[in-house]
Amino acid sequence: MNKEAIIALVIVLQILLAIISIALIAVVVLQSGKGGGLSGSIGGGAESVIGGKKKGLDEYLSKITMILGVLFAVFTLILVKLMS
C-alpha cells in the first residue's frame, strides 16, 4: 500500500472509531442498571407513561454493547498497527 492509501484508511478508521465510541456510550447509558443509576434518573418519568422497560430491550442493549465493544477493540488495534 502506498502512503496516501494508508493515510486515507487511518482517517476512515478514526471516523468509524469516533462513531462507535459515541454509540457505545449511548447504549451503556440507555441500559437499566441494577441500582437505577443514570438511566433510571433520566428515563424514570417516561417509564410510567410508556409502561416500563421490557426485559428483552435490556438483553438487546447488552448484546449491542458487547458487539460495539469488540468493534471498538478491533478497530483500535488495526489503527495502532497502521500508525506504527
Buried (B, 14 or more C-beta within 10 A) or exposed (E): EEEEEEEEBBEEBEEBBEEBBEBBEEBBBBBBEEEEEEBBEEBEEEEEEEEEBEEEEBEEBEEBBEBBBEBBEEBBEBBEEEEE
